[in-house]
Amino acid sequence: MASRRAVRLLIAGCVAFILIYHGFPRALIWADYLRQTNPLSGQSEVEQSFIATASEVACLHGSGRDDDSGRDDDSDREPIPNIVHFVFVQHLPARRHELGGDFGLVEYLAVRAAMVSMKPEAIYLHYRYTSRDGDLLREMEAQDEIGRGMIRENGWIARLTGLELVRYQGAIKHELKHAAHIADEIRLRVLYQHGGVYMDLDVIALRDWSSLRRAPGVVLGHEGGNRGGLCNARGGAAGAGDGVSSV
């Protein structure tokens, strides 16, 4: 009897969860709010501001790093080029096929903000299609070869005058479920080959990178609180000789 009752309770719980998930999305928002604000939540640590140490500030500005001769020597170092790279991997079939693909308003605003705030010498959208359906992938790539396809005919992209579309030619892992995981590798290869500034398509630039582009080495963001970890949603490098291969 007890086992049957447990099974009934489990079934009832599953049915209730499905009904809440599909019928009451506000309840899920409320539950997520409680998850982040309850006394045992670590959300406050995640959201705390990053506080740089003195040595980190010195590293950012290129001081405190002596070469073999015993002096700082960054005078001949090339700054990070004032060019901006975005990476967009369109998964097929698209979630928003009727709207011209998954490049929408948010992605448009990210590119437009970079154009206005950073005033780059050039701005690129490195793109690629991915799908586990080989026939669908070959069809879209064939359209792309003749200047058509979901990305080249996307209305939001067409509004971005000055944006240069570059089809990524390197090998990618189509078996990966999330397009963002494919983009992780592409962004590093782009910075290694060309140098410049990379930003995710949900990062809004509010000012230029003038000071950051003079920093030695690779510039990366942070996430997860004061010392949660590095974040590759935005970054910059002068090119192949600037440590990108070790990231």
C-alpha positions as CSV (number, residue, x, y, z in Angstrom):
1,M,0.0,0.0,0.0
2,A,2.8,2.4,0.9
3,S,4.6,1.9,-2.4
4,R,1.4,2.5,-4.4
5,R,0.7,5.6,-2.4
6,A,4.3,6.8,-3.1
7,V,3.8,6.1,-6.8
8,R,0.5,8.1,-6.8
9,L,2.2,11.0,-5.1
10,L,5.1,11.0,-7.5
11,I,2.7,11.0,-10.5
12,A,0.6,13.8,-9.0
13,G,3.8,15.8,-8.3
14,C,4.9,15.4,-11.9
15,V,1.5,16.4,-13.3
16,A,1.4,19.4,-11.1
17,F,4.9,20.5,-12.2
18,I,4.0,20.2,-15.8
19,L,0.8,22.2,-15.3
20,I,2.7,24.9,-13.4
21,Y,5.5,25.0,-16.0
22,H,3.2,25.4,-19.0
23,G,0.2,27.2,-17.4
24,F,1.7,29.4,-14.7
25,P,5.1,30.9,-15.9
26,R,4.8,33.6,-13.3
27,A,5.0,30.9,-10.5
28,L,8.4,29.9,-11.9
29,I,9.6,33.5,-12.0
30,W,8.5,33.8,-8.3
31,A,10.3,30.5,-7.4
32,D,13.5,31.7,-9.1
33,Y,13.2,35.0,-7.2
34,L,13.1,33.1,-3.9
35,R,16.0,30.9,-5.0
36,Q,18.2,34.0,-5.5
37,T,17.0,36.0,-2.5
38,N,16.7,33.5,0.3
39,P,19.3,33.8,3.2
40,L,21.1,30.6,2.0
41,S,21.5,31.8,-1.6
42,G,24.9,32.7,-2.8
43,Q,23.6,35.2,-5.3
44,S,24.9,38.2,-3.4
45,E,28.4,36.8,-3.8
46,V,27.9,36.3,-7.5
47,E,26.8,39.9,-8.0
48,Q,29.4,41.7,-5.9
49,S,31.7,44.1,-7.7
50,F,35.2,43.1,-8.8
51,I,37.9,44.7,-6.7
52,A,41.3,44.7,-8.4
53,T,44.4,44.3,-6.3
54,A,47.4,46.6,-6.7
55,S,49.4,44.0,-8.6
56,E,46.4,43.4,-11.0
57,V,46.2,47.2,-11.7
58,A,49.9,47.3,-12.3
59,C,49.6,44.3,-14.7
60,L,46.8,46.0,-16.6
61,H,48.8,49.1,-17.1
62,G,52.0,47.3,-18.0
63,S,54.1,48.2,-15.0
64,G,55.9,46.0,-12.6
65,R,57.0,43.5,-15.3
66,D,60.7,43.6,-15.8
67,D,62.5,42.0,-18.7
68,D,66.0,40.5,-18.6
69,S,67.7,43.9,-18.6
70,G,65.8,44.8,-15.4
71,R,63.5,47.5,-16.8
72,D,60.0,47.8,-18.1
73,D,59.9,47.7,-21.9
74,D,56.4,48.0,-23.5
75,S,57.3,50.9,-25.8
76,D,57.5,48.7,-28.8
77,R,54.3,46.7,-28.0
78,E,51.5,47.1,-30.5
79,P,48.2,48.0,-28.9
80,I,45.1,45.8,-29.4
81,P,43.7,46.8,-32.8
82,N,40.6,48.9,-32.8
83,I,38.5,46.3,-34.6
84,V,35.5,44.4,-33.2
85,H,34.6,40.8,-33.7
86,F,31.2,39.1,-33.1
87,V,30.6,35.4,-33.6
88,F,27.2,34.1,-34.6
89,V,26.4,30.4,-35.0
90,Q,23.0,29.7,-36.5
91,H,21.6,26.4,-35.4
92,L,19.3,24.7,-37.9
93,P,16.4,24.4,-37.7
94,A,16.2,27.9,-36.3
95,R,14.1,28.7,-33.3
96,R,12.7,31.8,-35.1
97,H,12.8,30.7,-38.7
98,E,9.8,32.9,-39.6
99,L,11.7,35.9,-38.4
100,G,14.7,35.2,-40.5
101,G,16.7,33.2,-37.9
102,D,17.9,33.8,-34.4
103,F,19.7,37.0,-35.0
104,G,17.2,39.5,-33.6
105,L,16.8,42.8,-31.8
106,V,19.2,42.1,-28.9
107,E,21.9,41.0,-31.3
108,Y,21.3,44.1,-33.5
109,L,21.6,46.4,-30.5
110,A,24.9,44.8,-29.4
111,V,26.5,45.4,-32.8
112,R,25.0,48.9,-33.1
113,A,26.2,49.8,-29.6
114,A,29.7,48.7,-30.5
115,M,29.6,50.8,-33.7
116,V,28.5,53.9,-31.8
117,S,30.4,53.6,-28.6
118,M,33.7,52.1,-29.8
119,K,34.0,53.6,-33.2
120,P,36.0,50.7,-34.5
121,E,38.1,50.8,-37.7
122,A,36.3,47.7,-38.8
123,I,33.6,45.4,-37.3
124,Y,33.1,41.8,-38.3
125,L,30.4,39.2,-37.8
126,H,32.0,35.8,-38.1
127,Y,29.2,33.3,-38.8
128,R,28.5,29.7,-39.4
129,Y,25.6,27.3,-39.7
130,T,25.4,24.1,-37.6
131,S,23.0,21.2,-37.6
132,R,22.8,17.5,-36.9
133,D,20.7,17.3,-40.0
134,G,23.3,17.0,-42.8
135,D,20.8,17.6,-45.6
136,L,19.5,20.8,-44.0
137,L,23.0,22.0,-43.4
138,R,24.2,21.4,-46.9
139,E,21.1,23.2,-48.3
140,M,21.7,26.3,-46.2
141,E,25.4,26.4,-47.0
142,A,24.7,26.1,-50.7
143,Q,22.4,29.1,-50.4
144,D,25.1,31.0,-48.5
145,E,27.6,30.3,-51.4
146,I,25.4,32.4,-53.7
147,G,24.8,35.2,-51.3
148,R,21.5,34.0,-49.9
149,G,20.4,32.1,-46.8
150,M,19.1,32.9,-43.4
151,I,22.0,35.0,-42.2
152,R,22.7,37.0,-45.4
153,E,19.0,37.8,-45.8
154,N,18.3,38.6,-42.2
155,G,16.5,41.9,-41.9
156,W,18.3,43.0,-38.7
157,I,21.7,42.3,-40.1
158,A,20.8,44.2,-43.3
159,R,20.2,47.3,-41.2
160,L,23.8,47.3,-39.9
161,T,25.6,49.3,-42.5
162,G,29.4,48.8,-42.2
163,L,29.1,45.3,-40.7
164,E,31.2,42.9,-42.6
165,L,30.0,39.3,-42.8
166,V,32.7,36.7,-42.7
167,R,31.9,33.0,-43.0
168,Y,34.2,31.1,-40.6
169,Q,36.1,28.5,-42.6
170,G,37.6,26.4,-39.7
171,A,36.3,23.0,-38.6
172,I,33.5,23.1,-36.1
173,K,31.9,20.3,-34.0
174,H,28.4,20.0,-35.3
175,E,27.6,17.3,-32.6
176,L,27.6,20.0,-29.9
177,K,24.1,20.8,-28.8
178,H,24.5,24.4,-28.0
179,A,25.7,26.9,-30.6
180,A,27.4,29.0,-27.8
181,H,29.8,26.1,-27.1
182,I,30.8,26.1,-30.8
183,A,31.4,29.9,-30.6
184,D,33.7,29.5,-27.6
185,E,36.4,28.0,-29.8
186,I,35.8,30.3,-32.8
187,R,36.2,33.5,-30.8
188,L,39.7,32.4,-29.6
189,R,40.8,31.5,-33.1
190,V,39.5,34.8,-34.5
191,L,41.5,36.8,-31.8
192,Y,44.6,34.6,-32.4
193,Q,44.5,35.1,-36.2
194,H,43.4,38.8,-36.4
195,G,43.6,40.4,-33.0
196,G,41.1,43.0,-31.8
197,V,38.2,43.0,-29.5
198,Y,35.6,40.3,-29.2
199,M,32.2,40.6,-27.6
200,D,29.2,38.3,-27.3
201,L,26.0,39.3,-29.0
202,D,24.3,40.2,-25.8
203,V,27.0,42.5,-24.5
204,I,26.2,46.2,-24.9
205,A,29.2,48.6,-25.2
206,L,28.7,51.9,-23.4
207,R,32.2,53.3,-24.0
208,D,35.3,52.6,-26.0
209,W,38.2,50.4,-25.1
210,S,40.9,53.1,-25.5
211,S,42.6,52.3,-22.2
212,L,42.1,48.6,-22.3
213,R,43.5,48.3,-25.8
214,R,46.9,49.6,-24.4
215,A,47.0,46.8,-21.9
216,P,49.7,44.2,-22.4
217,G,48.7,40.6,-23.0
218,V,45.2,39.3,-23.2
219,V,42.3,41.2,-21.7
220,L,39.3,39.2,-20.4
221,G,36.4,40.0,-18.2
222,H,35.3,38.3,-15.0
223,E,32.1,36.7,-13.8
224,G,30.7,35.0,-10.8
225,G,31.5,37.7,-8.2
226,N,34.8,39.1,-7.2
227,R,36.9,36.0,-7.9
228,G,34.4,33.6,-9.5
229,G,36.4,33.1,-12.7
230,L,37.2,34.5,-16.1
231,C,34.5,35.4,-18.6
232,N,35.1,35.2,-22.3
233,A,31.9,37.1,-23.2
234,R,34.3,40.0,-24.0
235,G,38.0,40.1,-24.5
236,G,40.8,41.5,-26.5
237,A,44.3,40.6,-27.8
238,A,46.9,42.1,-30.2
239,G,47.1,38.8,-32.1
240,A,49.0,35.5,-32.3
241,G,52.0,36.6,-30.3
242,D,50.0,38.0,-27.3
243,G,49.2,34.9,-25.3
244,V,45.9,33.9,-26.9
245,S,47.1,30.3,-27.6
246,S,47.6,29.8,-23.9
247,V,44.1,30.8,-22.9
